[in-house]
Amino acid sequence: MAVDARCPECGRVAVLDEEVTKVVCPHCGYKAGYEEYLEVMKDAAVNMTADYMPDRSGI
């Protein structure tokens, strides 16, 4: 059973293969090994947290 993953290129649904070795997006053609995919997504998460500006109204 394949598992859904988020494509880091187009943001649509990509597929993680059953062996948990690669991620492929049928929409934009993104392909990566699972370890590489995890690093890309980890970097994206770190960048999102660095860009986060909490709403400080009322302080």
N, C-alpha and C positions, 0 to 999 in steps of 0.2 A: 504494500500500500504506500503510494507516494504521499508526501506531506507538502502542504502549501507553505510558501515563504514569500516575503515581500522583496520584489526586485529593487535593488539599489539604484538602478538606472532609470526606470520608468515609473516605479512605484506600484505597478500592477502585480498580480499574483504570479509568482514563479513557482517552480516545482523542485523540491528536494527529493532526490531519488531514494529508492528503498534501501540501498546500501549506505546511505548517509555519506556519500562521497562527492556529490556535485549538485550544484543549483543551476537550473536552466530556466530562462524566461521565454515562453513561446511568443510573447508579444513584441519584444525588442531584440531578442537574440542574445541577451546577456548570458554568459556561461562562466562559471568559476568553480573551483574545487571548494568543498565545504569549509575547510580551514581558512581559505582566502576570503570566502563570503563572510565568515564570522568576523574577520578583521575589518572588512569594509563596513559592516553594519555596526561594529563597535566604535569605529572612528566616527561614523555618522551620528551615533548616540552621544558621543563626547562633544561633538560640534554643536548638537542641538542644546545640550545643557549649558555650554559656554555662551550660546546666543540668547539663552532664556533671561528675560528681564521681568522679574515679578512685579505685579501691580502694587505699588506702594502708596496709592492714594490714601489720604487721611492720616499719614504719618508726619 
